[in-house]
Amino acid sequence: MTIAPVRPSTPPTVPPQKFPLAGLLALAVATFLSISGEMLPTGLLPEMSAELGVTESAVGLLVSVFAFTVVLTSTTLTHLTRNLPRHLLVVGLVSVLAVSAALTAIAPSYELVVASRVLGGLAHGMFWAIGGAYAAHLVPREQVGRALAVAMSGGTLAFVLGVPLGTALGQALGWRAAFGVLAGAMALGAVLVWRLLPAVPRHEPAAAAAATATGSAPVGGDVAGAPAGGDEATERSDATSAGGAGRASSSPTPSRHLPPPSVLGVVFSCVVTAVFMVGHYSFFTYIAPYLVRSTGIAESSLSAALFAFGIAGGVGLLMVGWFLGRRPRVSIPVGIGVVVVSVVALVLLEGQPGPSMIAFVVWGVTFGALPPLFQTKMLQVAPERLRDLASAFYTTGFNAGIGGGALIGALVLDGSGLDTLPLLYVGVAAVMLVVVVVTDRVLVARGRRG
């Protein structure tokens, strides 16, 4: 009798993880609708003020109410809901946004419109805090930039298409009809998210250890509710996966392109984002009068110029998903440097419409890429168990930068004039360029010592 030779067993291979495009597109739709709802009053100031019996500036404050509600509540609410299933929570938040838009459409008074906007701000802040982290949980660490570029693309499209379309609808059918249509679209968006967005499983310590042992990239999960015992394994598996999904690694050393996950990295990322947004919105909030005065374009061409800026921002976002998001350590300082050069060129080319618009469009491309790059880096350096909370802090910092920048810009405009605003932006951007380079080296050095 012959005995068949015993063949050594081979460890099971981990199949490559499929990129969750459908679910991320559903998030993109929800993002598009959320931003459109936040900014829609800016295009309907005359109509809303006339019917509600308030000034246009009071209607403009509806955007501020929305934004500062986000700033004041997103982190706390995200922490309080940390143990709820992420998938159910995202669906619920989009549904609340739909209710907010519907209440705005039927509100009989300005005070009730304000109340409906507060409700929308509560949901919007949590949605942005959880949505970005959710996208990151669905993919390996090195694909976070691509996932965010898809999921957050709706934000750029909202500025390019959502607000203009909503404004046109409101001017044709009335502002209440515009908010009513938006509410219906948000309800459909909630259904899309429910049907297409994959549920994120809870992260177990055993799964993290297995991922580390096999070299597979962890999918992550409802890490806010992860048991404390899994933290070390989670960070080891994050470091292992940084070199590439499904690739074995003999040691938990991080990729040379990514600092190791740390709370300090989250703090640095959020502070840089907030301060940079202050600089940007101190100038961009008042870009309309600056363009008309300095570039010489007619007021009738202003909407086309801003539309071109939005399209350029969409190109920048696509570039993040294509290649920039793979190495945010390089892309962010280069992007900030291009912002400095393009805004300086805008100042130096005053009175020359053609060259000025080229500089303006280059600025648009770069700024379209920077916010998703900031968020990509923040999520890459955030410990996986803290991604939701880190995203909440990022959202708070981002919106505080918008509101703070507009306020500082108004003070500088009244005190020093329009010409000071681009110089203020250049100064803030240049300082942040230095801060990004220095803090990045600090994070890498800490990782090597650890």
Secondary structure, DSSP 8 states (H G I E B T S, - for coil): --------------------HHHHHHHHHHHHHHHHHHHGGGG-HHHHHHHHTS-HHHHHHHHHHHHHHHHHHHHHHHHHTTTS-HHHHHHHHHHHHHHHHHHHHH-SSHHHHHHHHHHHHHHHHHHHHHHHHHHHHTS-GGGHHHHHHHHTHHHHHIIIIIHHHHHHHHHHH-HHHHHHHHHHHHHHHHHHHHHHS-------HHHHHHHHHHT-------GGG--GGGHHHHHHHHHHHTT-TT---SS----TTS----HHHHHHHHHHHHHHHHHHHHHHTTHHHHHHHHT---GGGHHHHHHHHHHHHHHHHHHHHHTGGG-HHHHHHHHHHHHHHHHHHHHHTTT-HHHHHHHHHHHHHHHHHHHHHHHHHHHHHS-GGGHHHHHHHHHHHHHHHHHHHHHHHHHHHHHH-TTHHHHHHHHHHHHHHHHHHHHHHHHHHHHHH-
